Amino acid sequence: MSTPNPVAAAGDRLIAEDVLLVLFQPSSGTIAGENTLFYVLGGAVLTELGQRGLASVQDAGLRGALVSATRERPDDELLRPAWDYVATKPRGVQSVLAASGPTLRGPLLDRLVERGDLDRVEKRMLGLIPTVALREGGSGRRAELIAAIRAVLVDGEAPSDRIAAVTALVSASGGLPVLHPEIPWSTDTATRAKALAQGDQAADAAAAAVTRTMTAVVTNALIAALVVGTR
């Protein structure tokens, strides 16, 4: 019998929290892809709504994929704005990312600090100007996530739905190469990550169809948005 993945059941943690934590770079105290981070975090929230059955996606032909709210309004205050946005009428995925993503970074960092995943440290720039820096906390959460993603991409282990989503989002953000050598970057790693982003059944056999579909739609929209955003 295999040992349960320590990050498979994350309690009340959001996928967006895990994505942000994985993108944090301990060596520099920075977050990879800051310029387009809001798209990535918005995609993580939308993916979470799909996994929780709180949003669904439909093919609207020439209009592309449209997201609609389902069931009741989520309890988590960071999920509510995206749910409210698609509750009024079906929305295009990229518009959801743009509407919900910009306000997420600060509250998500606050949660990571509260959980002990990250620490805020007061420093002085040039010995004079007070500033606050980030460093990895003592929870060990980031190391667990990195190990789980490495097991999937390097060792070929089957991911949980959550790790599949986190991996797909980090990959779509362009952040996987930055994680080398924590997660060795290679052609095989890129191929496996792309399969997860596309909702590949063989790569993620345990995931429900709705989860695979939402992940694929979100990551495709995310990649397109990032291409435009970086021009």
Backbone torsions as a table, in degrees:
resi	resn	phi	psi	omega
1	MET	NA	132.8	-178.1
2	SER	-76.9	153.3	177.8
3	THR	-76.4	133.4	179.9
4	PRO	-58.4	138.5	178.0
5	ASN	-64.1	126.6	-176.5
6	PRO	-65.7	-15.4	-179.8
7	VAL	-112.6	9.4	-179.4
8	ALA	-69.6	-39.8	178.4
9	ALA	-108.8	111.3	-170.7
10	ALA	-109.6	12.0	178.6
11	GLY	60.3	-127.5	-176.9
12	ASP	-93.4	9.8	176.1
13	ARG	-68.5	142.0	176.5
14	LEU	-89.7	152.1	173.6
15	ILE	-57.2	-37.9	179.8
16	ALA	-61.7	-34.0	176.0
17	GLU	-62.5	-45.5	-178.6
18	ASP	-66.9	-39.6	178.4
19	VAL	-61.9	-46.6	179.5
20	LEU	-62.4	-39.7	-179.1
21	LEU	-67.6	-39.8	178.0
22	VAL	-64.9	-38.1	-179.1
23	LEU	-75.1	-12.9	175.9
24	PHE	-67.6	134.6	-178.2
25	GLN	-105.7	103.0	-176.9
26	PRO	-58.1	-33.1	-175.6
27	SER	-66.7	-30.7	-176.7
28	SER	-115.3	-13.5	-176.8
29	GLY	73.6	17.6	-179.0
30	THR	-113.0	170.8	178.4
31	ILE	-112.7	128.1	-177.9
32	ALA	-64.6	138.6	174.4
33	GLY	71.2	36.0	-177.4
34	GLU	-55.4	-36.3	-174.2
35	ASN	-63.0	-29.5	-178.4
36	THR	-121.8	19.0	-174.9
37	LEU	-61.4	-33.7	-175.9
38	PHE	-64.4	-32.3	174.7
39	TYR	-62.5	-43.7	-176.6
40	VAL	-65.3	-44.4	-179.7
41	LEU	-68.7	-36.9	174.4
42	GLY	-62.6	-39.3	176.4
43	GLY	-64.5	-36.2	178.8
44	ALA	-66.2	-40.4	177.9
45	VAL	-65.0	-43.7	179.7
46	LEU	-64.6	-39.3	176.0
47	THR	-61.8	-41.5	178.1
48	GLU	-60.8	-44.6	178.3
49	LEU	-59.5	-39.7	177.6
50	GLY	-65.3	-43.9	-179.2
51	GLN	-65.6	-32.2	179.9
52	ARG	-85.8	0.4	-179.6
53	GLY	74.3	20.6	-177.8
54	LEU	-98.1	-4.0	176.8
55	ALA	-150.6	149.3	177.9
56	SER	-132.0	160.5	-178.1
57	VAL	-125.7	138.5	178.9
58	GLN	-129.1	147.6	176.1
59	ASP	-80.8	117.6	-178.8
60	ALA	-104.5	27.8	177.4
61	GLY	65.7	-124.1	-178.1
62	LEU	-64.2	-20.6	179.3
63	ARG	-80.7	-7.2	-180.0
64	GLY	82.4	-158.4	-179.1
65	ALA	-86.3	133.5	178.9
66	LEU	-117.6	139.9	-179.0
67	VAL	-107.0	134.5	177.9
68	SER	-124.5	150.4	175.5
69	ALA	-79.0	145.8	175.8
70	THR	-133.1	160.2	177.2
71	ARG	57.5	-153.3	-173.7
72	GLU	-90.2	163.3	178.7
73	ARG	-63.6	135.5	-177.6
74	PRO	-66.7	152.0	178.2
75	ASP	-74.3	-34.1	-175.3
76	ASP	-71.5	126.1	-176.0
77	GLU	-65.4	-22.1	179.2
78	LEU	-82.6	-15.5	176.6
79	LEU	-92.6	-21.0	-172.7
80	ARG	-64.6	-43.4	-178.0
81	PRO	-58.1	-42.7	179.3
82	ALA	-66.7	-41.4	178.8
83	TRP	-63.9	-44.5	179.1
84	ASP	-60.1	-38.6	-177.5
85	TYR	-63.6	-39.9	-179.4
86	VAL	-91.2	-5.1	177.9
87	ALA	-77.6	-27.4	-178.7
88	THR	-72.0	-37.9	175.4
89	LYS	-169.5	159.3	177.2
90	PRO	-59.4	139.2	-176.4
91	ARG	-127.1	152.4	172.6
92	GLY	-68.1	147.7	-174.5
93	VAL	-60.2	-45.3	-177.5
94	GLN	-64.1	-33.9	177.9
95	SER	-69.0	-32.1	176.5
96	VAL	-66.9	-43.1	178.8
97	LEU	-60.0	-44.5	-177.8
98	ALA	-69.7	-32.3	-177.2
99	ALA	-79.9	-35.4	-172.1
100	SER	-100.6	-21.4	-171.9
101	GLY	-74.3	-38.5	-170.3
102	PRO	-61.7	-23.8	-176.4
103	THR	-96.9	5.6	-169.9
104	LEU	-88.4	-30.5	-170.1
105	ARG	-57.3	-52.3	-176.4
106	GLY	-60.4	-53.5	179.2
107	PRO	-60.7	-35.9	179.1
108	LEU	-68.3	-40.4	176.3
109	LEU	-62.8	-39.6	177.6
110	ASP	-58.5	-41.6	180.0
111	ARG	-66.2	-41.7	179.5
112	LEU	-63.2	-36.4	177.3
113	VAL	-69.4	-43.8	179.6
114	GLU	-60.9	-34.4	-178.9
115	ARG	-81.5	-9.8	-177.1
116	GLY	84.2	10.7	177.8
117	ASP	-75.3	-34.2	175.8
118	LEU	-130.9	156.9	174.4
119	ASP	-121.6	146.7	170.5
120	ARG	-100.9	130.2	-176.6
121	VAL	-123.1	128.2	177.4
122	GLU	-78.5	131.1	178.2
123	LYS	-135.5	173.7	175.6
124	ARG	-124.0	120.7	178.3
125	MET	-75.2	129.3	-177.1
126	LEU	57.7	23.1	179.1
127	GLY	75.2	2.7	-174.4
128	LEU	-126.7	-48.7	-171.1
129	ILE	-86.7	118.7	178.9
130	PRO	-67.8	137.0	179.0
131	THR	-147.5	166.0	-179.4
132	VAL	-119.0	127.5	179.2
133	ALA	-112.7	157.9	177.0
134	LEU	-103.3	143.9	171.0
135	ARG	-143.3	161.2	-178.7
136	GLU	-66.1	137.2	179.8
137	GLY	-85.0	-171.5	-174.7
138	GLY	-97.9	7.3	-176.5
139	SER	-71.8	-25.4	-176.1
140	GLY	79.1	4.6	-176.6
141	ARG	-61.6	-46.2	-177.6
142	ARG	-61.9	-41.5	179.7
143	ALA	-62.2	-37.9	178.3
144	GLU	-64.5	-43.3	179.7
145	LEU	-64.7	-45.5	179.1
146	ILE	-59.7	-43.1	179.9
147	ALA	-63.7	-39.9	-179.5
148	ALA	-67.7	-41.1	178.3
149	ILE	-67.4	-41.5	178.3
150	ARG	-62.0	-38.8	179.3
151	ALA	-62.0	-35.1	179.7
152	VAL	-75.2	-49.3	-171.7
153	LEU	-82.1	-30.6	-176.8
154	VAL	-100.3	-44.0	-175.8
155	ASP	-93.4	-10.2	176.4
156	GLY	78.5	19.6	177.9
157	GLU	-70.7	151.1	176.7
158	ALA	-74.7	130.8	-177.1
159	PRO	-86.5	156.0	165.4
160	SER	-70.1	165.5	177.5
161	ASP	-57.0	-39.7	-176.5
162	ARG	-67.0	-48.3	-179.6
163	ILE	-66.3	-34.8	175.8
164	ALA	-60.9	-43.2	-179.4
165	ALA	-67.5	-45.4	179.5
166	VAL	-60.3	-45.0	-179.6
167	THR	-62.9	-44.5	-179.4
168	ALA	-62.4	-41.4	-178.9
169	LEU	-69.3	-42.5	177.7
170	VAL	-63.7	-39.8	178.0
171	SER	-63.8	-46.0	-179.5
172	ALA	-64.2	-28.4	179.0
173	SER	-72.6	-14.6	-175.0
174	GLY	84.9	11.8	-174.1
175	GLY	-86.9	-11.9	-176.6
176	LEU	-62.5	-44.5	179.1
177	PRO	-59.6	-29.9	-179.7
178	VAL	-67.5	-23.7	-178.1
179	LEU	-80.7	-7.9	175.2
180	HIS	-64.7	135.2	8.5
181	PRO	-94.8	5.5	177.9
182	GLU	-56.4	-43.2	172.2
183	ILE	-122.1	103.3	-175.4
184	PRO	-52.7	130.8	-178.3
185	TRP	-94.8	123.7	-178.3
186	SER	-153.7	174.9	177.4
187	THR	-61.2	-42.0	179.4
188	ASP	-63.8	-41.8	178.4
189	THR	-61.4	-44.9	-179.8
190	ALA	-63.9	-38.9	-179.4
191	THR	-65.9	-44.5	179.5
192	ARG	-65.3	-40.5	179.1
193	ALA	-64.3	-40.4	179.3
194	LYS	-64.3	-38.7	178.2
195	ALA	-61.3	-41.7	178.2
196	LEU	-65.6	-40.9	-179.8
197	ALA	-63.2	-29.1	179.9
198	GLN	-88.7	2.4	-180.0
199	GLY	71.2	31.4	-176.7
200	ASP	-60.5	125.5	-178.1
201	GLN	-63.7	-39.0	-178.7
202	ALA	-68.3	-35.2	-179.2
203	ALA	-77.6	-22.8	-176.1
204	ASP	-142.2	64.8	-172.6
205	ALA	-65.5	-24.1	-176.2
206	ALA	-80.7	-18.0	-174.3
207	ALA	-74.6	143.9	175.1
208	ALA	-69.3	156.9	-177.5
209	ALA	-59.5	-40.0	-178.8
210	VAL	-65.0	-36.3	178.3
211	THR	-66.8	-44.9	179.2
212	ARG	-61.9	-42.4	-178.5
213	THR	-65.5	-46.6	-179.8
214	MET	-63.0	-43.1	179.3
215	THR	-59.8	-45.3	-179.1
216	ALA	-64.4	-43.9	-179.1
217	VAL	-64.8	-45.0	-178.2
218	VAL	-65.1	-47.1	-177.0
219	THR	-67.8	-35.3	176.3
220	ASN	-64.4	-42.7	177.7
221	ALA	-66.3	-37.4	179.5
222	LEU	-64.4	-44.6	178.6
223	ILE	-61.1	-44.0	179.0
224	ALA	-63.0	-42.0	-179.6
225	ALA	-65.4	-39.2	-179.1
226	LEU	-69.8	-33.7	177.0
227	VAL	-62.5	-44.5	178.9
228	VAL	-67.6	-41.6	-174.6
229	GLY	-68.7	-22.5	-177.6
230	THR	-98.2	1.4	178.8
231	ARG	-76.2	NA	NA
